[in-house]
């Protein structure tokens, strides 16, 4: 898959008055986001997330390293890089007394004609900017499910509708990369579910790459393809969500074994397979690379009754705490 975002050895050092050495907010960070991929970007408060996002968006200049968006350097070719970016930072600001349609009509009028239609297209010289703008506004409002409410004043929108309108404005320029900071902040469960499914659909249907920063880890686990964890300005972990769903973690799978005489069974697994299993009630829990069939065979040959052996889905929250030490 083609990369829509490449972050290479990004570093940001802020000067500190009275100190010889500055404050390093971001330290040699590198990662990429591919087209059609949703990547979660998480870390504790003060970890360097916001500074990294600012440098990606061209709002802060790196001390070292570089950011490429669709192959264009943000520092050396900012105009062409930013053509491919849309963003939503928490609750977007709109004109509350104007309708959603009028807000987007105004915003789309600020975009050049090239944003709506490739200049190499034979229709470019025959279709007016006004027609292109109207069609694009209709398209994005339908994408986010607000076409039927386009005439309502924004002040009458729910928080979830405002979030969707913010995503609509970010889509006006047909971006290849969306940068989203807490896109479901403050929403009720139904609103959170709608935003999650909307973003997943946009990524899958229109192949938009997304970098999503959020503290709602359970939602990121449901929505993202990968997560990147940053702490103290450095990338400390990266995980694929399909691996967590399959129970893959730390070079093995986290499994739950239901067996009679669990304490004795745990001792046998340690002796025969070098598996360190934890006894919890009538169950054994362990992280191992051993095949479940091999584990079952050893237990049965050892005279144990095995009632079930399953993989346990790993929670992103557990991975986050394990990587950062937060909450310990």
C-alpha positions as CSV (number, residue, x, y, z in Angstrom):
1,X,0.0,0.0,0.0
2,X,1.1,3.5,-0.8
3,X,2.0,5.7,2.2
4,X,0.0,9.0,2.5
5,X,2.1,10.0,5.5
6,X,5.7,9.4,6.3
7,X,7.3,10.7,9.5
8,X,11.1,10.4,9.4
9,X,13.3,10.9,12.5
10,X,11.2,13.8,13.7
11,X,12.6,15.8,16.6
12,X,11.4,18.9,18.3
13,X,13.4,20.8,21.0
14,X,12.0,23.9,22.7
15,X,14.5,26.4,24.2
16,X,14.3,26.9,28.0
17,X,15.3,30.1,29.5
18,X,18.2,29.7,31.9
19,X,19.0,26.2,30.7
20,X,21.8,25.2,28.4
21,X,19.8,22.3,27.0
22,X,16.3,22.7,25.6
23,X,13.2,20.7,26.3
24,X,12.9,17.7,23.9
25,X,9.2,17.2,23.3
26,X,9.6,14.8,20.4
27,X,12.7,12.6,20.0
28,X,13.6,10.8,16.7
29,X,10.0,9.7,15.9
30,X,9.4,7.7,12.7
31,X,6.2,6.0,11.4
32,X,3.9,5.9,8.4
33,X,0.2,5.8,7.6
34,X,-0.9,4.0,4.4
35,X,-3.9,4.8,2.2
36,X,-7.1,3.3,3.6
37,X,-5.5,2.7,7.0
38,X,-6.6,4.1,10.3
39,X,-3.7,4.5,12.8
40,X,-4.3,5.3,16.4
41,X,-1.8,7.7,18.0
42,X,-1.9,7.4,21.7
43,X,0.1,8.2,24.8
44,X,-0.1,9.8,28.3
45,X,-0.6,13.5,28.7
46,X,2.6,15.4,27.8
47,X,3.9,12.4,25.8
48,X,4.5,14.4,22.6
49,X,1.3,13.6,20.6
50,X,0.2,17.2,20.1
51,X,3.7,18.5,19.2
52,X,4.0,15.6,16.6
53,X,0.6,16.4,15.1
54,X,1.5,20.1,14.9
55,X,4.6,19.3,12.9
56,X,2.7,17.0,10.6
57,X,0.2,19.7,10.0
58,X,2.9,22.3,9.4
59,X,2.0,24.3,12.5
60,X,5.4,23.8,14.1
61,X,8.8,23.5,12.5
62,X,10.8,20.4,13.4
63,X,14.3,20.8,15.0
64,X,15.3,17.8,13.0
65,X,13.7,15.2,10.7
66,X,11.0,15.5,8.1
67,X,7.4,14.9,7.3
68,X,6.2,13.8,3.9
69,X,2.5,13.8,2.8
70,X,1.8,12.0,-0.4
71,X,5.5,12.4,-1.2
72,X,5.7,16.2,-0.5
73,X,7.9,17.6,2.3
74,X,5.9,19.6,4.7
75,X,8.9,21.9,5.4
76,X,10.1,22.3,1.8
77,X,6.9,22.0,-0.2
78,X,4.2,22.9,2.3
79,X,1.6,24.1,-0.1
80,X,1.5,20.9,-2.1
81,X,1.7,18.8,1.0
82,X,-1.2,20.5,2.7
83,X,-3.4,20.0,-0.4
84,X,-3.8,16.4,0.7
85,X,-4.7,17.0,4.3
86,X,-7.9,17.4,6.2
87,X,-8.3,17.7,9.9
88,X,-10.7,17.8,12.8
89,X,-9.4,19.0,16.2
90,X,-12.0,18.1,18.9
91,X,-15.2,20.1,18.4
92,X,-14.9,22.1,15.2
93,X,-15.9,25.8,15.1
94,X,-18.6,26.8,12.7
95,X,-20.9,29.8,12.3
96,X,-23.7,28.8,14.6
97,X,-26.4,31.0,13.1
98,X,-25.8,29.7,9.6
99,X,-27.0,26.4,8.3
100,X,-24.7,23.4,7.8
101,X,-25.1,23.9,4.1
102,X,-24.2,27.6,4.2
103,X,-21.2,26.9,6.4
104,X,-19.8,24.4,3.9
105,X,-20.7,26.6,0.9
106,X,-18.6,29.3,2.4
107,X,-15.6,27.0,3.3
108,X,-15.6,25.3,-0.1
109,X,-15.5,28.7,-1.8
110,X,-12.1,29.2,-0.3
111,X,-10.7,26.1,-2.0
112,X,-9.2,26.5,-5.5
113,X,-10.9,24.8,-8.4
114,X,-8.1,22.3,-8.7
115,X,-9.2,20.9,-5.4
116,X,-12.6,19.9,-6.8
117,X,-11.4,18.6,-10.2
118,X,-8.0,17.6,-11.6
119,X,-6.9,20.2,-14.2
120,X,-6.0,17.3,-16.6
121,X,-9.7,16.3,-16.7
122,X,-11.4,17.4,-19.9
123,X,-14.3,18.9,-17.9
124,X,-12.0,21.3,-16.1
125,X,-12.4,24.2,-18.6
126,X,-16.2,23.6,-19.1
127,X,-17.6,23.2,-15.6
128,X,-17.8,26.3,-13.4
129,X,-16.3,26.5,-9.9
130,X,-19.8,27.1,-8.5
131,X,-21.1,23.9,-9.9
132,X,-18.1,21.9,-8.7
133,X,-18.5,23.4,-5.2
134,X,-22.2,22.7,-5.0
135,X,-21.6,19.0,-6.0
136,X,-18.8,18.6,-3.5
137,X,-20.8,20.0,-0.6
138,X,-23.7,17.7,-1.4
139,X,-21.3,14.7,-1.6
140,X,-19.7,15.3,1.8
141,X,-23.0,16.0,3.5
142,X,-24.3,12.7,2.2
143,X,-21.1,10.9,3.3
144,X,-21.6,12.0,6.9
145,X,-25.4,11.6,6.9
146,X,-26.3,15.3,7.2
147,X,-27.9,16.0,3.8
148,X,-31.4,15.9,5.3
149,X,-30.4,18.4,8.0
150,X,-28.4,20.7,5.7
151,X,-30.8,23.6,6.1
152,X,-30.8,23.6,9.9
153,X,-28.8,26.2,11.9
154,X,-25.6,24.7,13.3
155,X,-26.7,25.9,16.8
156,X,-29.5,23.4,16.6
157,X,-27.2,20.5,15.8
158,X,-26.4,18.0,18.5
159,X,-22.7,17.5,19.5
160,X,-22.5,14.4,17.3
161,X,-23.9,16.3,14.3
162,X,-21.4,19.0,14.8
163,X,-18.6,16.4,14.8
164,X,-20.0,15.0,11.6
165,X,-20.1,18.5,10.1
166,X,-16.5,19.0,11.1
167,X,-15.6,15.8,9.3
168,X,-17.5,17.0,6.3
169,X,-15.5,20.2,6.1
170,X,-12.3,18.2,6.4
171,X,-13.4,16.1,3.4
172,X,-14.1,19.1,1.1
173,X,-10.6,19.1,-0.4
174,X,-10.7,15.4,-1.1
175,X,-7.9,14.7,1.3
176,X,-5.7,11.6,1.2
177,X,-4.9,12.1,4.9
178,X,-7.2,12.9,7.7
179,X,-5.8,14.1,11.1
180,X,-8.3,13.6,13.9
181,X,-7.9,14.7,17.5
182,X,-10.5,13.2,19.8
183,X,-13.2,12.9,17.1
184,X,-15.7,11.4,19.5
185,X,-15.0,13.6,22.5
186,X,-18.1,14.2,24.6
187,X,-20.5,12.0,22.5
188,X,-23.0,9.5,23.8
189,X,-22.6,5.8,23.0
190,X,-24.7,6.1,19.9
191,X,-22.8,9.1,18.6
192,X,-19.5,7.4,19.3
193,X,-20.6,4.3,17.4
194,X,-21.7,6.5,14.4
195,X,-18.4,8.3,14.2
196,X,-16.5,5.1,14.5
197,X,-18.4,3.4,11.7
198,X,-18.3,6.6,9.6
199,X,-14.5,6.8,9.8
200,X,-14.1,3.1,9.0
201,X,-16.4,3.5,6.0
202,X,-14.4,6.5,4.7
203,X,-11.2,4.7,5.0
204,X,-12.4,1.5,3.3
205,X,-14.5,3.2,0.6
206,X,-12.4,6.2,-0.3
207,X,-8.9,4.9,0.8
208,X,-8.3,7.8,3.0
209,X,-5.5,7.3,5.5
210,X,-6.2,8.5,9.0
211,X,-4.1,9.4,12.1
212,X,-6.4,9.5,15.1
213,X,-5.4,10.7,18.5
214,X,-7.8,9.7,21.3
215,X,-7.9,8.6,24.9
216,X,-10.9,6.3,24.1
217,X,-8.8,3.2,23.8
218,X,-11.7,0.7,23.5
219,X,-13.0,2.7,20.5
220,X,-9.6,2.8,18.9
221,X,-9.4,-0.9,19.2
222,X,-12.6,-1.4,17.4
223,X,-11.8,1.2,14.6
224,X,-8.1,1.1,14.0
225,X,-5.8,-1.1,11.9
226,X,-2.8,-0.2,14.0
227,X,-1.9,1.9,17.1
228,X,1.3,3.7,17.8
229,X,2.2,4.5,21.4
230,X,4.4,7.5,22.3
231,X,5.8,8.3,25.7
232,X,8.4,10.9,26.7
233,X,8.7,12.0,23.1
234,X,9.6,8.5,21.8
235,X,7.7,5.8,20.0
236,X,7.7,2.9,22.5
237,X,5.3,0.4,21.0
238,X,3.3,-0.4,17.9
239,X,0.5,-3.0,17.6
240,X,-1.8,-4.3,15.0
241,X,-5.4,-4.7,16.1
242,X,-5.9,-8.0,14.4
243,X,-3.1,-9.4,16.5
244,X,-4.8,-8.3,19.7
245,X,-8.1,-9.7,18.6
246,X,-6.4,-13.1,18.0
247,X,-4.8,-12.9,21.4
248,X,-1.3,-12.4,20.0
249,X,0.9,-10.5,22.5
250,X,4.6,-10.6,23.4
251,X,5.5,-13.3,21.0
252,X,2.6,-15.6,21.9
253,X,-1.1,-15.9,22.5
254,X,-2.9,-15.3,25.7
255,X,-5.0,-18.4,26.4
256,X,-7.5,-19.5,28.9
257,X,-7.6,-23.2,29.8
258,X,-10.6,-24.7,31.7
259,X,-9.3,-27.9,33.4
260,X,-9.8,-30.0,36.5
261,X,-7.2,-29.7,39.2
262,X,-5.9,-26.4,37.8
263,X,-2.9,-26.1,40.2
264,X,-1.6,-29.5,39.3
265,X,-2.2,-28.8,35.6
266,X,-0.2,-25.6,35.9
267,X,2.7,-27.5,37.4
268,X,2.6,-30.1,34.6
269,X,2.6,-27.3,31.9
270,X,5.6,-25.7,33.5
271,X,7.5,-29.0,33.6
272,X,6.6,-30.3,30.1
273,X,6.2,-27.1,28.1
274,X,7.9,-24.4,30.2
275,X,4.6,-22.5,30.2
276,X,4.1,-20.3,33.3
277,X,0.4,-20.4,33.9
278,X,-1.6,-18.4,36.4
279,X,-4.3,-20.2,38.4
280,X,-7.5,-18.2,38.6
281,X,-10.4,-20.2,40.1
282,X,-11.0,-23.2,37.9
283,X,-9.0,-21.7,35.0
284,X,-5.4,-21.4,33.9
285,X,-4.2,-18.3,32.1
286,X,-0.9,-18.0,30.2
287,X,0.9,-16.3,27.3
288,X,2.6,-18.8,25.1
289,X,3.6,-19.6,21.6
290,X,2.8,-23.3,22.0
291,X,-0.1,-24.6,19.9
292,X,-3.3,-25.3,21.7
293,X,-3.3,-28.8,20.4
294,X,0.1,-29.5,22.0
295,X,-1.1,-28.1,25.3
296,X,-4.3,-30.2,25.2
297,X,-2.3,-33.3,24.4
298,X,0.0,-32.9,27.3
299,X,-2.8,-32.3,29.7
300,X,-4.8,-35.3,28.5
301,X,-1.7,-37.6,28.7
302,X,-1.2,-36.2,32.2
303,X,-4.6,-37.5,33.2
304,X,-6.4,-34.1,33.3
305,X,-9.9,-33.4,31.9
306,X,-9.7,-30.4,29.6
307,X,-13.1,-28.7,29.3
308,X,-12.0,-25.9,27.0
309,X,-9.0,-23.9,25.7
310,X,-9.6,-20.5,24.1
311,X,-7.6,-17.4,23.0
312,X,-8.3,-14.3,25.0
313,X,-8.6,-11.0,23.1
314,X,-6.1,-8.5,24.3
315,X,-7.4,-5.2,25.4
316,X,-5.6,-2.1,24.0
317,X,-5.9,-0.7,27.5
318,X,-3.7,-3.5,28.8
319,X,-1.1,-2.9,26.1
320,X,-1.0,0.8,26.8
321,X,-0.6,0.3,30.5
322,X,2.1,-2.3,30.0
323,X,4.0,-0.1,27.6
324,X,3.8,3.1,29.5
325,X,3.5,2.0,33.1
326,X,0.5,4.4,33.5
327,X,-1.8,3.6,36.4
328,X,0.7,1.3,38.2
